[in-house]
Amino acid sequence: MTTNGLLQITLYFVALLVLAKPLGIYMAEVYENRPLLLKRILGPLETGFYRLSGVNPEQEMGWKSYAAALLWFNLFGGLAVFALQMLQAYLPLNPQQMANVTVDSAFNTAVSFATNTNWQGYGGETTMSYLTQMLGLSVQNFVSAATGMAVLVAMIRGFQRAHADGIGNFWADLTRGTLYILLPLSLVLALVLTGQGVVQTFKPYQTVPLVEQATETAAQTLAVGPAASQIAIKQLGTNGGGFFNANSAHPFENPTPLSNFLEMLLLILIPAALCHTFGTMVGDPRQGWAILSAMTLVLVSLLFITVGYEQGGNPALTALGVEQNVSVGQSGGNMEGKETRFGIVNSAIWATATTAASNGSVNSMHDSYTPLGGLIPMWLIQLGEVIFGGVGSGLYGMLIFVLIAVFVAGLMIGRTPEYLGKKIEAFEIKMAAIVILIPALFILGGTSLAIMVDAGKSAVANPGAHGFSEILYAFSSAAGNNGSAFAGLSVNAPFYNIALGITMLFGRYGIIIPVLAIAGSLAAKKTVPTTVGTLPTHTPLFVMLLIGTVVLVGALTFVPALALGPVVEHLIMRAQ
């Protein structure tokens, strides 16, 4: 690790932690409906929405009503995106005359963006019209992110309230999260990105002459479009779906070092800030700091591992004398699949942050990482997308692990476990078990199916352990609602579009429903007073217990599968 690399990592995490607290406190005020300057400006718009839709924002919902409203809203949103893709050839804002999308790809994409996964089996600049990108994909970027935040707030209310039947109003939470948090932040970021050179235009693709005519072709067509507005919410909402196929490795999505730093920072900012939102809303900021500390410690540790393996290069190439350097192998390390303008450290920060944060955007190609360097992003997804995770979804996933940690601690001392004054009993643990088991079932089950059927095997471009890793990563990404890919896998085919689409649905809503059930159960309980026997959940000891719970569950579940892919590939590489 060079001094420059250490400075880049330090700057990243300092900026993250400094910005997270004020944003987190602000979001707590939004969801608690406190008077704010922005609310004075946009309040009439919020009120008008409620009147137009017939919603009473003060009406409390039980967890089942909350879940039903959420599912219906997401269903109709997904259907709208599906319809746009199937009809885009007949709709306006299609200067390149893009054809209608195939049924299986349209299904996969509609599910992907409705579930905040943003997995892309297509190339954006060759498949989607401007209207589909804006009205379909960008809108879902906002509302899918706001949905995850709403579920988290509902769960927080479960800890706040006692003997309560309701956990809030889904429509009010969705509206406030979109109107007062996501829209203003996205507007500011889009303007900054446009100033940095990210394209934002309705003009058709531009044909420009080549500087050097290396072939018979004297010109090149440059894909453009209204990208900056989508890139902003893509990062802020932990969505990750790129306007262009190369995502944030494309110079029109990420043209400068400043744009790279901002996009990299903001992909994880709201998940970090929500820890402070949690601490503020439950009346104990130490609880938020404890969870944020656990997330940060895990991410920093895994980041250094990734950087180390990528800077170490490929020993097989070193043995052949390729750019041989006695101290580090290849000079500069493993640069395959990475932008030279970003380098290894910025690529590794992005790769670990995007898979920790359920974002899925990339500025380098994970498929080209060294075997163990690529293992880390994959394992971060498999941990449950709880190391920061998606906006809302990461923290409510981590709170599930908190409940398991206090349950295990309670078993050790023979006492009924408690967290924030609520007894954690059989119902909560059963729901927590469902939350943990569903992703594992679809990751391992989907991978097993894909390597057994011809449709799954025929899509693999790389044989052996690496091909297995590509399939395992794809199902991990879908079940974790991440959206990044190892590539090298031809997924835009009926088998993978349907299988991954189903996996995304269960990975999102199969988690949300039991989380809301826990929220309803906790809200109905009384608050028990703290005693000398209560486990403190804001101490360094509890932070270590929480980290151990997350890592142990991830290790026991996925290490055997990882051993068949990246670990075997690493051993083969070292043996050459």
VOTOR-120827 format. One record per residue (C-alpha): residue number from 1; residue in one letter; x negated, y negated, z. Coordinates in nm, 4 decimals. Example, Ala and Ser with C-alpha at 12.3 -4.5 7.8 and 13.67 -1.06 7.14 Angstrom:
2
n_res_x_y_z
1_A_-1.2300_0.4500_0.7800
2_S_-1.3670_0.1060_0.7140
% end
This chain:
576
n_res_x_y_z
1_M_0.0000_0.0000_0.0000
2_T_-0.1484_-0.3330_-0.1065
3_T_-0.1210_-0.6578_0.0901
4_N_0.0977_-0.7976_-0.1859
5_G_0.3304_-0.4995_-0.1569
6_L_0.3576_-0.5407_0.2198
7_L_0.4390_-0.9097_0.1751
8_Q_0.7142_-0.8286_-0.0758
9_I_0.8740_-0.5748_0.1578
10_T_0.8432_-0.8070_0.4584
11_L_0.9993_-1.0997_0.2702
12_Y_1.2859_-0.8802_0.1566
13_F_1.3832_-0.7566_0.5017
14_V_1.3261_-1.0924_0.6744
15_A_1.5566_-1.2644_0.4251
16_L_1.8130_-0.9859_0.4687
17_L_1.8212_-1.0036_0.8484
18_V_1.8227_-1.3846_0.8584
19_L_2.1192_-1.4159_0.6211
20_A_2.3183_-1.1216_0.7576
21_K_2.4161_-1.2719_1.0933
22_P_2.5842_-1.5974_0.9815
23_L_2.7621_-1.4177_0.6976
24_G_2.8779_-1.1439_0.9350
25_I_3.0211_-1.3934_1.1830
26_Y_3.1941_-1.5782_0.8992
27_M_3.3559_-1.2556_0.7739
28_A_3.4819_-1.1792_1.1243
29_E_3.6533_-1.5187_1.1275
30_V_3.8087_-1.4472_0.7879
31_Y_3.9598_-1.1161_0.8967
32_E_4.0741_-1.2554_1.2305
33_N_4.2506_-1.5293_1.0293
34_R_4.0830_-1.8169_1.2084
35_P_4.0982_-2.1685_1.0616
36_L_3.8102_-2.2250_0.8200
37_L_3.7169_-2.5052_0.5818
38_L_3.7477_-2.2722_0.2826
39_K_4.0872_-2.1578_0.4077
40_R_4.2094_-2.5169_0.4007
41_I_4.1109_-2.5348_0.0359
42_L_4.2285_-2.1919_-0.0806
43_G_4.5004_-2.1336_0.1769
44_P_4.7839_-2.2441_-0.0558
45_L_4.6629_-1.9897_-0.3111
46_E_4.6779_-1.7144_-0.0487
47_T_5.0249_-1.8227_0.0639
48_G_5.1443_-1.8412_-0.2955
49_F_5.0248_-1.4871_-0.3579
50_Y_5.2209_-1.3577_-0.0604
51_R_5.5380_-1.5371_-0.1712
52_L_5.5029_-1.4175_-0.5293
53_S_5.4510_-1.0552_-0.4252
54_G_5.6982_-1.0539_-0.1369
55_V_5.4334_-0.9654_0.1205
56_N_5.4605_-1.0646_0.4856
57_P_5.0964_-1.0864_0.6016
58_E_5.2020_-1.0780_0.9666
59_Q_5.3771_-0.7428_0.9308
60_E_5.1705_-0.4704_1.0974
61_M_5.1192_-0.1354_0.9266
62_G_5.0605_0.2009_1.0887
63_W_4.7731_0.4011_0.9472
64_K_4.9977_0.6028_0.7168
65_S_5.1612_0.2919_0.5696
66_Y_4.8206_0.1280_0.5358
67_A_4.6863_0.4344_0.3531
68_A_4.9926_0.4561_0.1275
69_A_4.9627_0.0899_0.0232
70_L_4.5920_0.1377_-0.0456
71_L_4.6433_0.4505_-0.2545
72_W_4.9250_0.3002_-0.4617
73_F_4.7247_-0.0148_-0.5282
74_N_4.4170_0.1814_-0.6346
75_L_4.6260_0.4146_-0.8500
76_F_4.7771_0.1299_-1.0497
77_G_4.4379_-0.0407_-1.0763
78_G_4.2863_0.2772_-1.2176
79_L_4.5724_0.3189_-1.4651
80_A_4.5250_-0.0397_-1.5842
81_V_4.1543_0.0206_-1.6539
82_F_4.2409_0.3473_-1.8336
83_A_4.4985_0.1700_-2.0525
84_L_4.2592_-0.1121_-2.1418
85_Q_4.0009_0.1367_-2.2647
86_M_4.2546_0.3334_-2.4662
87_L_4.3858_0.0174_-2.6357
88_Q_4.0816_-0.2101_-2.6592
89_A_4.0551_-0.1785_-3.0388
90_Y_4.3923_-0.3572_-3.0690
91_L_4.3265_-0.6225_-2.8030
92_P_4.1480_-0.9595_-2.8240
93_L_3.7948_-1.0491_-2.7082
94_N_3.6445_-0.7635_-2.9059
95_P_3.4088_-0.9380_-3.1497
96_Q_3.2098_-0.6219_-3.2227
97_Q_3.5265_-0.4267_-3.3020
98_M_3.4630_-0.1599_-3.0406
99_A_3.6755_0.1512_-3.0914
100_N_3.9100_0.2917_-2.8299
101_V_3.7355_0.5012_-2.5677
102_T_3.7907_0.8791_-2.5643
103_V_4.0401_1.0114_-2.3116
104_D_3.7899_1.1957_-2.0911
105_S_3.5468_0.9034_-2.0829
106_A_3.8284_0.6564_-2.0118
107_F_3.9469_0.8755_-1.7232
108_N_3.5974_0.8981_-1.5796
109_T_3.5359_0.5238_-1.6074
110_A_3.8753_0.4280_-1.4626
111_V_3.8191_0.6537_-1.1624
112_S_3.4607_0.5352_-1.1319
113_F_3.5415_0.1646_-1.1054
114_A_3.8553_0.2116_-0.8932
115_T_3.6551_0.4114_-0.6382
116_N_3.3653_0.1589_-0.6215
117_T_3.1368_0.4250_-0.7725
118_N_3.0684_0.2571_-1.1078
119_W_2.9149_0.5690_-1.2563
120_Q_2.8683_0.5044_-1.6285
121_G_2.8581_0.7874_-1.8778
122_Y_2.8675_0.5366_-2.1635
123_G_2.6485_0.2519_-2.2907
124_G_2.8204_-0.0760_-2.2067
125_E_2.7043_-0.2739_-2.5089
126_T_2.8069_0.0013_-2.7515
127_T_3.1363_0.1077_-2.5938
128_M_3.3260_-0.1662_-2.4079
129_S_3.4841_-0.4845_-2.5439
130_Y_3.4478_-0.8139_-2.3595
131_L_3.8097_-0.7899_-2.2448
132_T_3.7608_-0.4412_-2.1004
133_Q_3.4430_-0.5504_-1.9248
134_M_3.6107_-0.8572_-1.7704
135_L_3.9758_-0.7705_-1.7119
136_G_3.9140_-0.4048_-1.6381
137_L_3.5719_-0.3431_-1.4896
138_S_3.4978_-0.6795_-1.3258
139_V_3.8404_-0.7006_-1.1615
140_Q_3.7943_-0.3536_-1.0157
141_N_3.4531_-0.4615_-0.8903
142_F_3.6315_-0.7157_-0.6720
143_V_3.9283_-0.5152_-0.5515
144_S_3.7451_-0.1861_-0.4940
145_A_3.4924_-0.3708_-0.2779
146_A_3.7702_-0.5529_-0.0931
147_T_3.9433_-0.2182_-0.0373
148_G_3.6379_-0.0729_0.1375
149_M_3.6093_-0.3811_0.3566
150_A_3.9778_-0.3605_0.4439
151_V_3.9422_0.0006_0.5619
152_L_3.6491_-0.0986_0.7824
153_V_3.8454_-0.3844_0.9384
154_A_4.1360_-0.1485_1.0042
155_M_3.8990_0.0876_1.1839
156_I_3.7531_-0.1970_1.3889
157_R_4.1050_-0.2888_1.4999
158_G_4.1396_0.0671_1.6247
159_F_3.8644_-0.0104_1.8762
160_Q_4.0023_-0.3581_1.9515
161_R_4.3598_-0.2648_2.0284
162_A_4.5292_-0.0594_2.2977
163_H_4.8727_0.1078_2.2904
164_A_4.9204_-0.0383_1.9392
165_D_5.1155_0.1102_1.6516
166_G_4.9549_-0.1017_1.3778
167_I_4.6050_-0.1471_1.2403
168_G_4.6717_-0.4605_1.0346
169_N_4.8198_-0.5364_0.6940
170_F_4.6439_-0.3940_0.3886
171_W_4.7655_-0.6661_0.1530
172_A_4.6454_-0.9442_0.3825
173_D_4.3069_-0.7776_0.4383
174_L_4.2630_-0.7181_0.0648
175_T_4.3574_-1.0748_-0.0249
176_R_4.1412_-1.2426_0.2386
177_G_3.8374_-1.0290_0.1603
178_T_3.8652_-1.1132_-0.2092
179_L_3.9614_-1.4801_-0.1812
180_Y_3.7378_-1.6011_0.1008
181_I_3.4354_-1.3698_0.0787
182_L_3.3791_-1.2018_-0.2574
183_L_3.5010_-1.4732_-0.4959
184_P_3.3068_-1.7688_-0.3479
185_L_2.9839_-1.5721_-0.3105
186_S_3.0155_-1.4320_-0.6636
187_L_3.0794_-1.7749_-0.8108
188_V_2.7631_-1.9164_-0.6533
189_L_2.5518_-1.6170_-0.7533
190_A_2.6862_-1.6161_-1.1115
191_L_2.5887_-1.9820_-1.1540
192_V_2.2391_-1.9142_-1.0175
193_L_2.1940_-1.6105_-1.2416
194_T_2.3097_-1.8051_-1.5452
195_G_2.0490_-2.0664_-1.4617
196_Q_1.7865_-1.7910_-1.4536
197_G_1.8796_-1.6730_-1.8024
198_V_2.1443_-1.4041_-1.7501
199_V_2.3753_-1.4286_-2.0511
200_Q_2.7321_-1.5579_-2.0153
201_T_2.9035_-1.6104_-2.3509
202_F_3.1988_-1.5012_-2.5621
203_K_2.9971_-1.5201_-2.8824
204_P_2.9504_-1.2033_-3.0882
205_Y_2.6197_-1.0181_-3.0809
206_Q_2.3352_-1.2258_-3.2258
207_T_2.1138_-1.1210_-3.5144
208_V_1.7656_-1.2710_-3.4856
209_P_1.4519_-1.2379_-3.7028
210_L_1.1632_-1.0321_-3.5723
211_V_0.8454_-1.2157_-3.4771
212_E_0.6402_-0.9374_-3.6319
213_Q_0.7919_-0.7270_-3.9067
214_A_0.6609_-0.3866_-3.8032
215_T_0.9100_-0.1934_-4.0174
216_E_1.1307_-0.2576_-4.3160
217_T_1.3842_-0.4109_-4.0773
218_A_1.3346_-0.7871_-4.0627
219_A_1.5966_-0.8632_-3.7955
220_Q_1.7328_-0.7274_-3.4691
221_T_2.0817_-0.7422_-3.3207
222_L_2.0894_-0.8628_-2.9602
223_A_2.3845_-0.7611_-2.7464
224_V_2.5251_-1.0517_-2.5438
225_G_2.8498_-1.1245_-2.3630
226_P_3.0012_-1.2518_-2.0364
227_A_2.7451_-1.0674_-1.8239
228_A_2.6516_-1.3046_-1.5380
229_S_3.0024_-1.3064_-1.3907
230_Q_3.0038_-0.9268_-1.3787
231_I_2.6458_-0.8952_-1.2496
232_A_2.7243_-1.1185_-0.9512
233_I_3.0059_-0.9026_-0.8151
234_K_2.8270_-0.5874_-0.9295
235_Q_2.5582_-0.6623_-0.6712
236_L_2.7619_-0.8305_-0.3972
237_G_3.0340_-0.5646_-0.3959
238_T_2.7893_-0.2696_-0.4034
239_N_2.9431_-0.1734_-0.7347
240_G_2.6362_-0.1328_-0.9550
241_G_2.7921_-0.0878_-1.2972
242_G_2.5801_-0.2685_-1.5556
243_F_2.7097_-0.4825_-1.8409
244_F_2.4312_-0.3274_-2.0489
245_N_2.3239_0.0341_-2.0556
246_A_1.9791_-0.0385_-1.9080
247_N_2.1478_-0.2122_-1.6124
248_S_1.9201_-0.4516_-1.4221
249_A_1.6149_-0.3307_-1.6137
250_H_1.7649_-0.5243_-1.9071
251_P_1.6211_-0.8767_-1.9419
252_F_1.9670_-1.0207_-2.0111
253_E_2.0898_-0.8881_-1.6744
254_N_1.7721_-0.9504_-1.4759
255_P_1.5323_-1.1850_-1.6554
256_T_1.3030_-1.3322_-1.3858
257_P_1.1317_-1.2466_-1.0563
258_L_1.3790_-1.4752_-0.8772
259_S_1.6825_-1.3071_-1.0333
260_N_1.5311_-0.9713_-0.9404
261_F_1.4821_-1.0760_-0.5778
262_L_1.8341_-1.2211_-0.5495
263_E_2.0034_-0.9207_-0.7089
264_M_1.7977_-0.6854_-0.4922
265_L_1.8759_-0.8818_-0.1755
266_L_2.2459_-0.9296_-0.2374
267_L_2.3127_-0.5654_-0.3183
268_I_2.2628_-0.4916_0.0523
269_L_2.3549_-0.8236_0.2173
270_I_2.7256_-0.7694_0.2846
271_P_2.6752_-0.4153_0.4252
272_A_2.4134_-0.5585_0.6639
273_A_2.6334_-0.8555_0.7549
274_L_2.9295_-0.6301_0.8303
275_C_2.7352_-0.4881_1.1253
276_H_2.7540_-0.8363_1.2788
277_T_3.1200_-0.8581_1.1791
278_F_3.1789_-0.5370_1.3731
279_G_2.9916_-0.6587_1.6810
280_T_3.1750_-0.9915_1.6761
281_M_3.5221_-0.8400_1.6352
282_V_3.4776_-0.5822_1.9141
283_G_3.3410_-0.8514_2.1440
284_D_2.9927_-0.7032_2.1858
285_P_2.7326_-0.8213_1.9306
286_R_2.4849_-0.5690_2.0730
287_Q_2.6856_-0.2867_1.9146
288_G_2.6388_-0.4391_1.5713
289_W_2.2679_-0.4905_1.6293
290_A_2.2264_-0.1278_1.7363
291_I_2.3844_0.0058_1.4165
292_L_2.1948_-0.2424_1.1989
293_S_1.8701_-0.1391_1.3685
294_A_1.9355_0.2280_1.2972
295_M_2.0095_0.1547_0.9314
296_T_1.7027_-0.0641_0.8890
297_L_1.4633_0.1800_1.0550
298_V_1.5738_0.4657_0.8292
299_L_1.5606_0.2562_0.5127
300_V_1.2171_0.1082_0.5856
301_S_1.0733_0.4508_0.6679
302_L_1.2027_0.6098_0.3483
303_L_1.0980_0.3077_0.1424
304_F_0.7350_0.3483_0.2484
305_I_0.7479_0.7163_0.1514
306_T_0.8807_0.6283_-0.1936
307_V_0.6209_0.3570_-0.2488
308_G_0.3447_0.5928_-0.1358
309_Y_0.4330_0.8683_-0.3805
310_E_0.4865_0.6274_-0.6704
311_Q_0.1581_0.4471_-0.6100
312_G_-0.0183_0.7824_-0.5796
313_G_0.0626_0.8650_-0.9408
314_N_0.0664_1.2081_-1.1014
315_P_-0.2292_1.4281_-0.9962
316_A_-0.1903_1.6373_-1.3112
317_L_-0.2714_1.3295_-1.5209
318_T_-0.5581_1.2365_-1.2924
319_A_-0.7090_1.5806_-1.3476
320_L_-0.6991_1.5159_-1.7216
321_G_-0.8832_1.1871_-1.6769
322_V_-0.5899_0.9695_-1.7810
323_E_-0.6642_0.6188_-1.6505
324_Q_-0.8595_0.7918_-1.3763
325_N_-0.9239_0.5942_-1.0611
326_V_-1.0902_0.7788_-0.7751
327_S_-0.8964_0.5963_-0.5039
328_V_-0.5399_0.5979_-0.6404
329_G_-0.5265_0.8388_-0.9348
330_Q_-0.3749_0.6471_-1.2280
331_S_-0.4622_0.2807_-1.2048
332_G_-0.1439_0.1135_-1.0830
333_G_0.0244_0.4429_-0.9931
334_N_0.3236_0.6014_-1.1657
335_M_0.4569_0.3287_-1.3954
336_E_0.6625_0.5566_-1.6181
337_G_1.0220_0.4294_-1.6348
338_K_0.9375_0.1033_-1.4562
339_E_0.9338_-0.2540_-1.5795
340_T_0.5816_-0.3970_-1.5712
341_R_0.7325_-0.7348_-1.4733
342_F_0.8605_-0.5808_-1.1480
343_G_0.5988_-0.3184_-1.0674
344_I_0.6142_-0.0248_-0.8274
345_V_0.7024_-0.2005_-0.5012
346_N_0.9965_-0.4009_-0.6385
347_S_1.1163_-0.0923_-0.8235
348_A_1.0925_0.1223_-0.5095
349_I_1.2700_-0.1385_-0.2944
350_W_1.5533_-0.1476_-0.5456
351_A_1.5685_0.2316_-0.5840
352_T_1.5932_0.2940_-0.2090
353_A_1.8204_-0.0033_-0.1373
354_T_2.0627_0.0796_-0.4192
355_T_2.0999_0.4420_-0.3084
356_A_2.1173_0.3437_0.0581
357_A_2.3795_0.0803_-0.0183
358_S_2.6092_0.2808_-0.2460
359_N_2.5349_0.0248_-0.5156
360_G_2.3939_0.2373_-0.7954
361_S_2.2422_-0.0435_-1.0029
362_V_1.8813_0.0114_-1.1124
363_N_1.5824_-0.1886_-1.2318
364_S_1.3808_0.1276_-1.3036
365_M_1.4656_0.4794_-1.4132
366_H_1.4871_0.7227_-1.1192
367_D_1.4441_1.0181_-1.3538
368_S_1.0830_0.9101_-1.4127
369_Y_0.9860_0.8906_-1.0461
370_T_0.7497_1.1502_-0.9015
371_P_0.9381_1.4523_-0.7608
372_L_0.9216_1.3406_-0.3964
373_G_0.9519_0.9753_-0.4902
374_G_1.2809_1.0642_-0.6606
375_L_1.3875_1.2891_-0.3730
376_I_1.4215_0.9910_-0.1381
377_P_1.6907_0.8026_-0.3364
378_M_1.8805_1.1288_-0.3822
379_W_1.8643_1.2131_-0.0113
380_L_1.9760_0.8619_0.0860
381_I_2.2959_0.9274_-0.1076
382_Q_2.3333_1.2712_0.0493
383_L_2.3031_1.1293_0.4009
384_G_2.6553_1.0055_0.3415
385_E_2.5852_0.6572_0.2059
386_V_2.5744_0.5321_0.5657
387_I_2.2297_0.3668_0.5643
388_F_2.3967_0.0315_0.4887
389_G_2.6220_0.2048_0.2369
390_G_2.8940_0.0388_0.0336
391_V_3.0701_-0.2780_0.1478
392_G_3.2912_-0.1486_0.4275
393_S_3.2498_0.2159_0.3378
394_G_2.8920_0.2311_0.4624
395_L_2.9755_0.1019_0.8086
396_Y_3.2910_0.3067_0.8570
397_G_3.0858_0.6078_0.7481
398_M_2.8185_0.5200_1.0022
399_L_3.0851_0.4766_1.2717
400_I_3.1864_0.8373_1.2035
401_F_2.8298_0.9395_1.2873
402_V_2.8464_0.7180_1.5973
403_L_3.1502_0.9142_1.7149
404_I_2.9666_1.2412_1.6537
405_A_2.6597_1.1124_1.8381
406_V_2.8589_1.0123_2.1478
407_F_3.0480_1.3420_2.1288
408_V_2.7212_1.5377_2.1290
409_A_2.5894_1.3226_2.4141
410_G_2.9095_1.3843_2.6093
411_L_2.8710_1.7591_2.5680
412_M_2.5182_1.7352_2.7051
413_I_2.6308_1.5752_3.0310
414_G_2.9700_1.7473_3.0587
415_R_3.1740_1.4269_3.0255
416_T_3.4503_1.3241_2.7858
417_P_3.2762_1.1038_2.5304
418_E_3.3706_0.7383_2.5036
419_Y_3.2899_0.4627_2.2597
420_L_3.3874_0.0991_2.3123
421_G_3.6330_0.1984_2.5821
422_K_3.8099_0.4654_2.3761
423_K_3.7915_0.8346_2.4594
424_I_3.6733_1.0408_2.1635
425_E_3.8820_1.3563_2.1647
426_A_3.9592_1.6564_1.9450
427_F_4.1603_1.4703_1.6792
428_E_3.8860_1.2144_1.6098
429_I_3.6182_1.4835_1.5877
430_K_3.8272_1.6941_1.3494
431_M_3.8775_1.3937_1.1217
432_A_3.5061_1.3121_1.1474
433_A_3.4213_1.6679_1.0443
434_I_3.6389_1.6288_0.7346
435_V_3.4569_1.3063_0.6457
436_I_3.1202_1.4844_0.6624
437_L_3.2236_1.8088_0.4949
438_I_3.4097_1.6731_0.1900
439_P_3.1058_1.5143_0.0170
440_A_2.8913_1.8199_0.0916
441_L_3.1585_2.0483_-0.0537
442_F_3.1799_1.8588_-0.3811
443_I_2.8056_1.7945_-0.4158
444_L_2.6997_2.1544_-0.3619
445_G_3.0109_2.3091_-0.5163
446_G_2.9981_2.0869_-0.8245
447_T_2.6277_2.1520_-0.8757
448_S_2.6812_2.5272_-0.8428
449_L_2.9601_2.5183_-1.0987
450_A_2.7559_2.3087_-1.3437
451_I_2.4598_2.5466_-1.3422
452_M_2.6860_2.8473_-1.3997
453_V_2.8950_2.7323_-1.6953
454_D_2.7669_2.6695_-2.0481
455_A_2.9185_2.3194_-2.0628
456_G_2.7146_2.2225_-1.7588
457_K_2.3874_2.3832_-1.8658
458_S_2.3965_2.2686_-2.2275
459_A_2.3917_1.9014_-2.1199
460_V_2.0527_1.9372_-1.9472
461_A_1.7613_1.7970_-2.1489
462_N_1.4907_1.9081_-1.9041
463_P_1.4600_2.2761_-1.8111
464_G_1.3655_2.4164_-1.4729
465_A_1.3541_2.2384_-1.1389
466_H_1.3831_1.8890_-1.2828
467_G_1.6973_1.9791_-1.4735
468_F_1.8461_2.1154_-1.1510
469_S_1.7565_1.7865_-0.9787
470_E_1.9378_1.5903_-1.2495
471_I_2.2584_1.7888_-1.1959
472_L_2.2302_1.7716_-0.8157
473_Y_2.1728_1.3960_-0.8340
474_A_2.4767_1.3478_-1.0605
475_F_2.7165_1.5197_-0.8206
476_S_2.5522_1.3529_-0.5204
477_S_2.5997_1.0143_-0.6863
478_A_2.9639_1.0861_-0.7694
479_A_3.0596_1.2245_-0.4274
480_G_2.8736_0.9431_-0.2512
481_N_3.0406_0.6817_-0.4759
482_N_2.6943_0.5545_-0.5647
483_G_2.6874_0.5531_-0.9439
484_S_2.3141_0.5717_-1.0149
485_A_2.1793_0.8586_-1.2225
486_F_1.8643_1.0587_-1.2816
487_A_1.9480_1.0484_-1.6526
488_G_1.8202_1.3230_-1.8792
489_L_2.1708_1.4665_-1.8547
490_S_2.4307_1.4249_-2.1316
491_V_2.7247_1.3491_-1.9037
492_N_2.9543_1.1768_-2.1547
493_A_3.1253_1.5061_-2.2370
494_P_3.4590_1.6496_-2.1192
495_F_3.3113_1.8828_-1.8548
496_Y_3.1063_1.6214_-1.6728
497_N_3.3566_1.3382_-1.7235
498_I_3.6331_1.5419_-1.5618
499_A_3.4245_1.7183_-1.2956
500_L_3.2498_1.3999_-1.1840
501_G_3.5777_1.2051_-1.1981
502_I_3.7448_1.4517_-0.9605
503_T_3.4377_1.4417_-0.7361
504_M_3.4545_1.0608_-0.7209
505_L_3.8219_1.0694_-0.6236
506_F_3.7677_1.3059_-0.3319
507_G_3.4443_1.1305_-0.2340
508_R_3.6386_0.8055_-0.1913
509_Y_3.9935_0.8815_-0.0825
510_G_3.9139_1.2097_0.0909
511_I_3.7061_0.9935_0.3266
512_I_3.9342_0.6903_0.3551
513_I_4.2403_0.8855_0.4708
514_P_4.0780_1.0537_0.7732
515_V_3.9013_0.7252_0.8620
516_L_4.2367_0.5464_0.8698
517_A_4.3800_0.8356_1.0730
518_I_4.1025_0.7820_1.3284
519_A_4.1769_0.4092_1.3302
520_G_4.5448_0.4746_1.4031
521_S_4.4633_0.7246_1.6768
522_L_4.2180_0.4881_1.8478
523_A_4.4563_0.1904_1.8304
524_A_4.7268_0.3913_2.0077
525_K_4.4982_0.4841_2.2984
526_K_4.4455_0.2905_2.6165
527_T_4.1123_0.1261_2.6873
528_V_3.9206_0.2950_2.9669
529_P_3.6900_0.0917_3.1931
530_T_3.3135_0.1283_3.1738
531_T_3.1602_0.3289_3.4585
532_V_2.8123_0.4432_3.5594
533_G_2.8767_0.7617_3.3618
534_T_2.9485_0.5775_3.0364
535_L_2.6808_0.6228_2.7700
536_P_2.5335_0.2830_2.6702
537_T_2.5614_0.2589_2.2926
538_H_2.3513_-0.0520_2.2380
539_T_2.0147_0.0737_2.3662
540_P_1.7055_0.1947_2.1764
541_L_1.7793_0.5439_2.3108
542_F_2.1191_0.5479_2.1433
543_V_1.9707_0.4085_1.8214
544_M_1.7342_0.7079_1.8135
545_L_2.0216_0.9455_1.8920
546_L_2.2239_0.7985_1.6053
547_I_1.9336_0.8246_1.3604
548_G_1.8724_1.1826_1.4701
549_T_2.2388_1.2716_1.4142
550_V_2.2424_1.1260_1.0627
551_V_1.9120_1.2823_0.9591
552_L_1.9870_1.6204_1.1150
553_V_2.3235_1.6532_0.9418
554_G_2.1663_1.5499_0.6091
555_A_1.8745_1.7866_0.6526
556_L_2.0785_2.0902_0.7487
557_T_2.3222_2.0360_0.4642
558_F_2.0987_1.9510_0.1701
559_V_1.7399_2.0599_0.2332
560_P_1.7983_2.4055_0.0763
561_A_1.9269_2.2437_-0.2441
562_L_1.6492_1.9846_-0.2442
563_A_1.3969_2.2665_-0.2058
564_L_1.5182_2.4164_-0.5352
565_G_1.4784_2.0859_-0.7182
566_P_1.2338_1.8097_-0.6231
567_V_1.0335_2.0142_-0.3723
568_V_0.9672_2.2967_-0.6205
569_E_0.8875_2.0412_-0.8916
570_H_0.6381_1.8731_-0.6580
571_L_0.4652_2.2041_-0.5849
572_I_0.4461_2.2844_-0.9566
573_M_0.2995_1.9403_-1.0254
574_R_0.0368_1.9821_-0.7534
575_A_-0.0581_2.3277_-0.8796
576_Q_-0.1401_2.2086_-1.2313
% end
